[in-house]
Amino acid sequence: MRRRQICAIVLSFLFVALLGGLLPAGGTGLTSAWASDSPYPGIFNWPVPRIAKSAGPAIVSITNMGESISEKMVEQSSGSGVIIDAEKGYIVTNNHVVEGAQALQVGLADGRALQGRIVGRDVRSDLAVVKIDTDNLTAVPVGNSDSLEVGELVVAIGNPLGKEFARTVTHGIVSALDRTLEVDDVRLKVIQTDAAINPGNSGGGLFNSRGELIGINSAKIGLKGVEGMGFAIPVNVAKPIVQQLIAQGYVARPWLGVEGVFITEAASQYYELPQGFYIRKVSSGSPAAAAGLRRGDIITALDDNGFSSAREFSNLIAAHAVGDKINLTVFRKGQQITLEAALTQLPR
């Protein structure tokens, strides 16, 4: 009996010794091994608290104020915003957060409540820039949303359900990239995430594992039975728009000035017409009118680039700047011609 006990003790020591050989000093070998194999360096040094601490002070509450029946200024709605320029006091948010405001109240992380003013807003992108005049602000570093990967860790910070839950931090992953979301007739290119985004989060920040701003939280699908479907405007999409809003208060978009429908492959075969954009109306005084486009013309290519839908045709125009000249391949009464048009600014 005693010999069995001695053997058991020896085997136990051998097992501990073998296990000890697998682990370097400190007993963290397995954790370190897993961390080194992770696609996110230092993932076991969980980054969310660090991100919350560094980015949290740059998240503000924005209260949309309006006049009541008693002529007092009252809260109409509220949302979030992200300070992007600490020196000049610029804040990025969603257009729907500030739309219709008679006054804006901006709440800072340190408890200050300041009056904000709209520098510019853009309905099509659902983005706006607000300015506050004060010092001792914290701005966020801006990342590169084009480098995001599906499955990557993201952190959302905002004010769900109002100021009572200011700077709420949630985390998740990038669920999908290059999604298209239609909200109130506005089509947005968005990042999809399962990080919790709720009413009041609009205009808040979506951050990568380095604490860099990579998106502006904008919407969620709130259908019954649907969970974990939030959306953010990629920061690389937002940057040029924000720059224009700061510089001139609006976004200048190129305009051709035609209305019509796209001739599909089936319609093309039935009517024996080429596929393309069939013009039903040419706006008076538009670049299209100046170029000589007419009702009944079919645009089949733009700068020799074909397209398979009216939206693709619009995207080809949108890829240009105001003042650019474009060549249009046009089918007119059985003949193919080429017309040049100089794009002007879309009327505001």
LUMMAR-564432 format. One line per field, with one value per residue: residue number from 1; residue in one letter; x, y, z of N, C-alpha, C in turn. Coordinates in steps of 0.1 Angstrom, whole numbers. Layout:
N
seq	[NUM ...]
type	[A ...]
n_east	[X ...]
n_north	[Y ...]
n_up	[Z ...]
ca_east	[X ...]
ca_north	[Y ...]
ca_up	[Z ...]
c_east	[X ...]
c_north	[Y ...]
c_up	[Z ...]
This chain:
348
seq	[1 2 3 4 5 6 7 8 9 10 11 12 13 14 15 16 17 18 19 20 21 22 23 24 25 26 27 28 29 30 31 32 33 34 35 36 37 38 39 40 41 42 43 44 45 46 47 48 49 50 51 52 53 54 55 56 57 58 59 60 61 62 63 64 65 66 67 68 69 70 71 72 73 74 75 76 77 78 79 80 81 82 83 84 85 86 87 88 89 90 91 92 93 94 95 96 97 98 99 100 101 102 103 104 105 106 107 108 109 110 111 112 113 114 115 116 117 118 119 120 121 122 123 124 125 126 127 128 129 130 131 132 133 134 135 136 137 138 139 140 141 142 143 144 145 146 147 148 149 150 151 152 153 154 155 156 157 158 159 160 161 162 163 164 165 166 167 168 169 170 171 172 173 174 175 176 177 178 179 180 181 182 183 184 185 186 187 188 189 190 191 192 193 194 195 196 197 198 199 200 201 202 203 204 205 206 207 208 209 210 211 212 213 214 215 216 217 218 219 220 221 222 223 224 225 226 227 228 229 230 231 232 233 234 235 236 237 238 239 240 241 242 243 244 245 246 247 248 249 250 251 252 253 254 255 256 257 258 259 260 261 262 263 264 265 266 267 268 269 270 271 272 273 274 275 276 277 278 279 280 281 282 283 284 285 286 287 288 289 290 291 292 293 294 295 296 297 298 299 300 301 302 303 304 305 306 307 308 309 310 311 312 313 314 315 316 317 318 319 320 321 322 323 324 325 326 327 328 329 330 331 332 333 334 335 336 337 338 339 340 341 342 343 344 345 346 347 348]
type	[M R R R Q I C A I V L S F L F V A L L G G L L P A G G T G L T S A W A S D S P Y P G I F N W P V P R I A K S A G P A I V S I T N M G E S I S E K M V E Q S S G S G V I I D A E K G Y I V T N N H V V E G A Q A L Q V G L A D G R A L Q G R I V G R D V R S D L A V V K I D T D N L T A V P V G N S D S L E V G E L V V A I G N P L G K E F A R T V T H G I V S A L D R T L E V D D V R L K V I Q T D A A I N P G N S G G G L F N S R G E L I G I N S A K I G L K G V E G M G F A I P V N V A K P I V Q Q L I A Q G Y V A R P W L G V E G V F I T E A A S Q Y Y E L P Q G F Y I R K V S S G S P A A A A G L R R G D I I T A L D D N G F S S A R E F S N L I A A H A V G D K I N L T V F R K G Q Q I T L E A A L T Q L P R]
n_east	[8 19 39 24 14 37 45 24 28 53 47 29 46 62 44 37 63 66 45 54 76 65 56 68 87 66 42 26 28 10 -11 4 12 -12 -20 0 -7 -30 -50 -51 -29 -19 -45 -53 -47 -71 -86 -108 -114 -93 -98 -123 -115 -98 -112 -137 -139 -142 -167 -198 -230 -258 -284 -314 -331 -363 -390 -416 -453 -457 -438 -413 -380 -376 -366 -364 -354 -326 -291 -258 -224 -191 -160 -138 -119 -101 -90 -104 -130 -148 -174 -185 -216 -248 -270 -297 -298 -295 -313 -338 -334 -338 -321 -291 -279 -249 -234 -206 -181 -170 -190 -197 -221 -228 -236 -242 -235 -247 -225 -226 -246 -257 -281 -281 -260 -264 -249 -234 -219 -211 -203 -185 -176 -150 -124 -99 -106 -111 -100 -106 -84 -83 -90 -86 -110 -111 -94 -106 -116 -139 -152 -134 -126 -147 -157 -184 -194 -216 -247 -271 -306 -305 -291 -289 -277 -251 -222 -221 -206 -202 -194 -183 -182 -170 -195 -202 -191 -194 -222 -255 -278 -311 -326 -353 -356 -329 -299 -274 -239 -226 -210 -217 -224 -224 -222 -239 -262 -283 -314 -304 -277 -270 -248 -227 -194 -177 -151 -119 -97 -75 -83 -90 -111 -134 -159 -192 -218 -250 -276 -300 -315 -346 -366 -390 -377 -353 -319 -288 -280 -265 -255 -229 -216 -188 -157 -139 -157 -170 -151 -143 -168 -173 -151 -159 -182 -172 -156 -174 -200 -218 -223 -209 -221 -218 -237 -258 -283 -305 -335 -349 -352 -338 -330 -335 -320 -340 -360 -345 -342 -369 -378 -360 -338 -307 -292 -293 -294 -324 -336 -361 -366 -350 -334 -340 -315 -295 -264 -267 -286 -271 -252 -265 -282 -312 -347 -356 -332 -307 -284 -255 -230 -205 -177 -166 -173 -194 -227 -250 -274 -296 -287 -260 -252 -257 -238 -215 -215 -215 -189 -173 -161 -174 -174 -159 -154 -173 -176 -202 -216 -241 -272 -291 -319 -313 -286 -252 -237 -214 -213 -201 -202 -202 -200 -220 -227 -250 -282 -291]
n_north	[-12 12 14 19 45 60 57 70 96 102 100 122 143 141 147 174 185 180 196 220 223 230 255 287 308 324 314 321 311 297 316 337 324 319 346 356 343 355 375 400 419 415 410 397 415 431 455 473 488 506 520 531 549 566 576 582 609 625 621 635 647 657 679 685 714 730 754 755 753 771 789 784 770 737 702 685 662 639 631 619 629 634 647 660 679 694 719 738 731 714 692 660 646 630 641 638 641 668 681 705 719 746 754 742 721 712 686 680 656 663 676 701 722 734 759 750 754 749 741 730 708 677 662 639 623 620 634 658 688 703 731 742 767 767 757 732 707 673 654 628 603 597 569 544 533 518 497 479 446 419 406 418 434 459 490 507 540 561 579 563 564 590 616 605 581 586 583 555 524 499 467 448 431 437 430 430 445 474 475 486 508 520 548 567 575 580 568 549 541 517 504 473 462 442 454 469 493 519 540 574 568 576 594 590 575 548 526 512 485 499 522 542 563 549 549 565 561 553 540 514 482 478 459 435 407 409 413 428 442 468 499 519 549 547 561 569 575 596 616 633 646 659 676 694 704 718 737 751 748 732 704 701 687 669 675 664 666 651 630 598 563 530 509 476 443 426 444 457 437 432 457 462 479 495 486 508 542 556 587 607 633 664 687 722 745 729 710 688 698 718 703 692 670 651 645 611 602 576 569 551 547 562 581 559 539 513 506 489 496 522 533 527 543 568 567 567 594 607 601 620 654 687 706 689 675 653 624 613 584 581 568 576 577 554 558 561 585 608 629 658 668 693 690 706 722 704 717 734]
n_up	[0 9 -10 -33 -28 -27 -54 -67 -58 -69 -96 -98 -92 -115 -135 -129 -133 -160 -170 -160 -177 -200 -196 -194 -171 -147 -156 -178 -203 -221 -225 -237 -260 -273 -276 -294 -317 -324 -345 -337 -322 -288 -278 -255 -237 -230 -251 -248 -223 -224 -248 -242 -222 -236 -258 -249 -237 -260 -270 -273 -261 -280 -280 -295 -298 -296 -301 -279 -275 -255 -261 -250 -251 -257 -254 -284 -296 -292 -295 -304 -307 -322 -313 -335 -340 -317 -313 -328 -323 -337 -344 -354 -365 -371 -397 -392 -365 -359 -376 -383 -359 -337 -318 -304 -279 -264 -247 -227 -217 -193 -179 -187 -204 -235 -260 -293 -328 -361 -386 -411 -430 -445 -463 -480 -473 -447 -428 -406 -394 -363 -343 -314 -292 -272 -249 -239 -250 -261 -289 -312 -327 -362 -381 -407 -426 -448 -445 -428 -417 -420 -390 -373 -342 -329 -313 -299 -290 -273 -267 -258 -256 -246 -224 -199 -201 -209 -229 -232 -235 -259 -274 -302 -334 -367 -388 -415 -446 -468 -470 -482 -471 -468 -456 -449 -476 -482 -493 -479 -477 -457 -427 -412 -380 -350 -326 -299 -309 -302 -301 -299 -299 -324 -344 -328 -321 -338 -331 -339 -328 -320 -311 -329 -348 -369 -380 -382 -361 -371 -376 -368 -373 -362 -361 -349 -333 -345 -339 -330 -354 -364 -378 -394 -408 -429 -420 -440 -460 -449 -444 -468 -472 -447 -448 -468 -457 -436 -449 -467 -459 -472 -495 -525 -554 -585 -615 -641 -653 -663 -667 -665 -675 -671 -697 -697 -703 -712 -721 -740 -760 -766 -776 -795 -790 -778 -747 -720 -706 -709 -719 -706 -698 -702 -682 -682 -690 -680 -678 -696 -714 -725 -738 -758 -755 -759 -754 -756 -764 -759 -735 -736 -726 -705 -707 -721 -704 -696 -682 -660 -648 -637 -614 -614 -635 -623 -603 -618 -627 -602 -593 -604 -603 -597 -626 -642 -674 -694 -716 -735 -748 -772 -783 -810 -829 -844 -848 -836 -816 -802 -774 -756 -722 -697 -664 -639 -607 -586 -583 -553]
ca_east	[0 28 46 15 13 50 45 14 34 64 40 24 58 66 34 40 75 64 37 63 85 57 53 80 85 54 30 18 32 -1 -17 12 12 -25 -20 9 -14 -42 -49 -51 -18 -23 -59 -56 -47 -84 -84 -120 -112 -83 -105 -133 -109 -92 -122 -149 -141 -145 -181 -207 -244 -264 -298 -320 -341 -373 -399 -429 -465 -455 -426 -401 -372 -376 -359 -372 -347 -312 -282 -244 -214 -177 -151 -127 -109 -101 -86 -115 -143 -156 -180 -192 -228 -257 -279 -310 -297 -296 -322 -349 -331 -338 -310 -284 -271 -239 -229 -193 -178 -166 -201 -201 -232 -225 -244 -236 -241 -245 -216 -231 -252 -259 -292 -278 -250 -269 -238 -235 -208 -215 -191 -186 -165 -145 -111 -98 -114 -104 -105 -103 -76 -91 -84 -88 -121 -109 -86 -113 -119 -150 -147 -126 -132 -151 -163 -193 -196 -226 -256 -284 -317 -303 -280 -289 -268 -241 -209 -223 -196 -205 -184 -188 -173 -175 -204 -201 -187 -201 -237 -262 -289 -320 -333 -360 -352 -315 -292 -261 -230 -224 -204 -226 -218 -233 -221 -253 -265 -297 -317 -295 -263 -268 -237 -216 -183 -173 -137 -112 -90 -64 -90 -92 -125 -136 -173 -202 -230 -261 -289 -301 -327 -353 -378 -392 -370 -340 -310 -274 -278 -263 -248 -221 -210 -174 -150 -134 -168 -174 -141 -145 -180 -170 -142 -167 -192 -164 -151 -184 -213 -226 -215 -211 -222 -219 -251 -259 -296 -315 -343 -353 -353 -328 -335 -329 -317 -353 -366 -337 -346 -383 -380 -348 -330 -296 -293 -287 -303 -334 -339 -374 -366 -337 -337 -337 -303 -286 -253 -273 -292 -260 -244 -273 -290 -326 -357 -356 -318 -303 -270 -250 -217 -199 -163 -164 -176 -208 -233 -261 -285 -297 -279 -246 -251 -256 -226 -204 -215 -211 -175 -167 -162 -181 -165 -154 -160 -175 -180 -214 -220 -255 -279 -302 -326 -305 -272 -244 -230 -207 -215 -194 -209 -194 -208 -221 -231 -263 -289 -294]
ca_north	[0 24 16 26 59 66 58 81 109 104 103 135 153 140 154 188 188 181 208 232 225 236 269 295 315 333 307 327 307 294 328 344 317 323 360 358 337 362 385 413 418 419 409 393 428 435 469 481 498 517 528 539 559 576 581 587 624 631 618 645 646 668 680 693 722 737 762 748 762 782 797 780 761 724 692 678 649 640 622 619 635 630 658 657 690 700 733 746 727 708 679 653 639 627 652 636 645 683 686 712 725 760 756 730 721 702 682 674 645 669 682 714 722 746 761 746 759 740 746 725 695 671 652 627 614 620 639 672 693 713 738 748 776 765 751 720 696 661 649 614 600 591 557 541 523 509 486 470 433 413 399 427 440 474 495 519 548 571 582 556 569 603 620 597 570 592 576 541 517 485 462 437 429 441 419 431 458 478 474 497 510 530 553 579 578 583 555 551 530 516 492 466 457 437 462 475 507 522 554 583 565 583 604 586 569 534 526 500 480 509 534 551 565 543 551 573 553 560 534 500 476 476 450 425 395 412 418 429 447 482 504 531 555 546 574 573 581 608 626 644 653 667 687 703 711 728 747 759 746 723 695 703 674 671 674 664 672 642 621 587 549 522 499 463 434 421 455 459 427 434 470 463 491 491 488 521 551 563 601 612 647 671 699 734 752 719 706 679 707 725 693 688 658 653 634 599 597 565 570 537 547 574 580 545 529 509 504 479 501 537 536 526 555 579 566 572 608 611 599 631 666 698 712 679 672 638 621 604 577 582 562 585 574 544 562 563 597 611 643 662 676 699 689 717 718 701 729 732]
ca_up	[0 10 -23 -43 -25 -32 -69 -71 -55 -79 -109 -96 -94 -129 -143 -126 -139 -174 -172 -158 -188 -211 -192 -190 -158 -146 -159 -188 -217 -230 -229 -246 -273 -280 -280 -305 -328 -326 -356 -330 -312 -275 -276 -242 -230 -236 -254 -246 -213 -229 -259 -235 -215 -245 -268 -242 -235 -272 -273 -267 -263 -287 -277 -305 -291 -304 -294 -276 -276 -246 -266 -243 -258 -251 -262 -294 -298 -288 -302 -300 -317 -320 -315 -345 -340 -304 -313 -335 -317 -347 -340 -365 -361 -382 -401 -386 -351 -358 -386 -377 -346 -335 -310 -301 -266 -265 -234 -227 -207 -180 -173 -193 -214 -243 -272 -305 -340 -373 -396 -424 -429 -458 -462 -488 -466 -433 -419 -402 -385 -353 -337 -301 -289 -259 -249 -231 -256 -266 -302 -315 -339 -372 -387 -421 -426 -460 -440 -419 -421 -413 -378 -365 -331 -329 -300 -301 -278 -276 -256 -260 -249 -240 -216 -187 -204 -217 -232 -230 -243 -263 -283 -311 -345 -381 -393 -430 -452 -481 -471 -486 -462 -472 -445 -452 -490 -483 -494 -473 -477 -443 -420 -404 -368 -339 -314 -296 -313 -299 -303 -291 -304 -337 -344 -319 -328 -339 -331 -340 -316 -317 -305 -339 -353 -382 -384 -374 -358 -377 -376 -365 -377 -350 -363 -338 -336 -351 -329 -335 -367 -363 -390 -392 -420 -428 -418 -453 -468 -442 -444 -478 -470 -436 -452 -476 -448 -428 -458 -473 -453 -480 -503 -540 -562 -599 -620 -656 -656 -671 -660 -674 -670 -677 -706 -693 -714 -717 -728 -752 -770 -771 -784 -804 -787 -770 -733 -716 -699 -718 -714 -707 -696 -701 -675 -688 -684 -674 -687 -706 -724 -732 -746 -770 -753 -762 -750 -765 -765 -750 -731 -735 -720 -700 -708 -725 -693 -697 -669 -660 -641 -636 -602 -618 -643 -614 -596 -627 -626 -589 -592 -610 -596 -604 -636 -651 -687 -696 -729 -735 -760 -772 -794 -814 -842 -851 -850 -824 -816 -789 -769 -744 -713 -686 -652 -630 -594 -584 -576 -539]
c_east	[9 35 37 14 26 50 35 21 45 57 34 35 62 57 35 52 73 56 45 72 78 55 65 77 74 41 21 20 20 -9 -9 12 -1 -25 -11 2 -26 -40 -48 -40 -22 -37 -62 -54 -60 -84 -96 -119 -103 -90 -116 -127 -103 -102 -134 -150 -144 -159 -189 -221 -249 -279 -304 -332 -350 -382 -412 -441 -464 -444 -414 -393 -371 -369 -368 -367 -333 -304 -268 -236 -200 -168 -139 -116 -110 -99 -98 -129 -153 -161 -187 -204 -236 -266 -292 -310 -300 -307 -334 -347 -332 -326 -304 -277 -262 -233 -216 -191 -175 -178 -206 -212 -230 -235 -236 -242 -238 -236 -221 -237 -256 -269 -288 -269 -254 -257 -240 -223 -213 -202 -195 -174 -161 -131 -111 -107 -105 -109 -100 -93 -85 -84 -88 -98 -120 -101 -93 -115 -131 -145 -139 -133 -135 -158 -171 -194 -205 -235 -270 -294 -315 -292 -278 -279 -256 -228 -210 -213 -202 -195 -190 -177 -179 -182 -203 -197 -194 -215 -243 -275 -298 -328 -340 -356 -338 -308 -278 -252 -225 -216 -215 -219 -228 -231 -235 -253 -280 -301 -309 -280 -260 -258 -226 -205 -182 -158 -131 -104 -78 -70 -91 -106 -125 -150 -181 -214 -242 -275 -288 -314 -335 -366 -378 -385 -356 -331 -296 -271 -277 -255 -241 -216 -195 -167 -144 -144 -171 -164 -142 -157 -179 -161 -150 -176 -184 -160 -162 -198 -223 -217 -219 -210 -224 -233 -250 -272 -305 -323 -348 -353 -342 -335 -327 -326 -330 -360 -359 -340 -360 -385 -369 -341 -318 -299 -287 -297 -311 -338 -354 -375 -352 -340 -332 -325 -293 -274 -257 -278 -281 -252 -252 -281 -305 -335 -357 -342 -316 -288 -265 -237 -213 -184 -159 -167 -191 -214 -245 -273 -285 -288 -264 -243 -249 -243 -214 -203 -210 -196 -167 -168 -169 -170 -159 -161 -161 -179 -191 -216 -235 -261 -291 -307 -317 -291 -265 -236 -223 -208 -206 -202 -200 -203 -208 -226 -246 -270 -293 -308]
c_north	[12 26 22 41 66 67 69 94 112 107 118 146 153 148 170 193 190 193 220 234 231 251 276 302 324 326 312 322 304 306 336 337 320 337 363 353 345 372 399 413 423 418 405 404 435 451 478 491 510 526 537 551 570 583 587 602 631 629 628 641 658 668 690 700 729 744 755 758 774 791 795 770 747 714 685 663 650 629 623 626 631 643 654 667 697 715 742 742 721 694 673 646 636 640 650 640 660 689 693 719 740 764 743 731 709 699 675 664 651 677 695 712 736 747 757 752 750 747 742 712 690 660 639 617 612 624 654 676 704 719 743 756 775 759 738 708 684 656 635 613 593 580 556 530 514 497 476 456 428 404 407 433 455 477 507 526 559 573 576 561 582 605 611 585 574 584 561 534 502 480 451 435 436 429 419 444 461 475 487 497 522 535 566 584 582 570 558 539 529 503 486 460 451 444 469 490 510 537 563 580 572 594 601 579 554 534 512 496 490 522 545 551 559 544 560 565 560 554 520 495 472 467 439 412 397 419 419 433 463 486 518 536 554 560 579 579 595 619 637 652 663 679 698 711 721 740 756 757 737 714 698 690 677 668 674 669 664 633 610 573 541 511 486 455 429 432 458 449 429 446 472 476 487 493 501 530 559 576 604 627 653 685 712 741 742 717 697 687 714 716 689 675 661 642 623 594 585 566 556 536 561 573 565 535 526 508 496 483 516 541 536 539 567 579 570 587 613 610 611 643 677 704 702 678 657 636 610 597 576 575 571 582 565 547 564 576 599 626 646 671 681 699 702 713 715 712 725 735]
c_up	[0 -3 -34 -41 -30 -47 -74 -69 -65 -93 -109 -99 -109 -138 -141 -133 -154 -178 -171 -170 -200 -208 -188 -176 -158 -150 -169 -202 -226 -234 -239 -260 -281 -285 -293 -318 -332 -337 -350 -320 -298 -271 -262 -232 -235 -238 -251 -235 -217 -239 -252 -228 -224 -253 -261 -240 -248 -277 -266 -269 -270 -285 -288 -299 -301 -295 -292 -278 -267 -249 -258 -252 -250 -260 -271 -297 -293 -295 -297 -311 -313 -323 -324 -345 -326 -304 -318 -330 -327 -342 -352 -359 -373 -385 -394 -371 -350 -367 -378 -364 -347 -326 -307 -287 -267 -251 -235 -216 -193 -173 -179 -203 -221 -254 -284 -317 -352 -383 -410 -422 -443 -457 -468 -481 -451 -423 -417 -394 -376 -347 -323 -299 -274 -260 -240 -236 -259 -279 -304 -327 -349 -379 -402 -422 -438 -456 -431 -425 -413 -402 -369 -354 -333 -316 -304 -288 -282 -264 -259 -251 -241 -230 -203 -188 -212 -218 -228 -240 -246 -272 -291 -322 -357 -387 -408 -434 -464 -482 -476 -478 -467 -460 -449 -466 -492 -483 -489 -475 -463 -439 -412 -392 -358 -326 -311 -300 -311 -302 -293 -294 -317 -336 -335 -328 -327 -340 -333 -328 -312 -312 -316 -344 -367 -388 -376 -373 -363 -376 -371 -370 -364 -351 -352 -342 -342 -341 -336 -349 -367 -375 -387 -406 -419 -428 -431 -462 -462 -444 -455 -477 -458 -440 -460 -467 -440 -437 -463 -468 -461 -488 -518 -547 -576 -604 -636 -660 -665 -662 -669 -667 -677 -685 -703 -706 -721 -726 -741 -763 -775 -780 -795 -803 -779 -755 -729 -708 -709 -712 -717 -706 -695 -694 -682 -682 -678 -684 -698 -717 -732 -741 -758 -768 -754 -755 -760 -767 -755 -748 -728 -727 -715 -699 -711 -715 -694 -683 -671 -653 -640 -624 -606 -627 -634 -606 -605 -627 -613 -586 -597 -601 -604 -614 -645 -664 -689 -711 -728 -748 -761 -785 -798 -828 -850 -853 -836 -825 -802 -786 -757 -735 -701 -674 -644 -616 -593 -577 -562 -535]
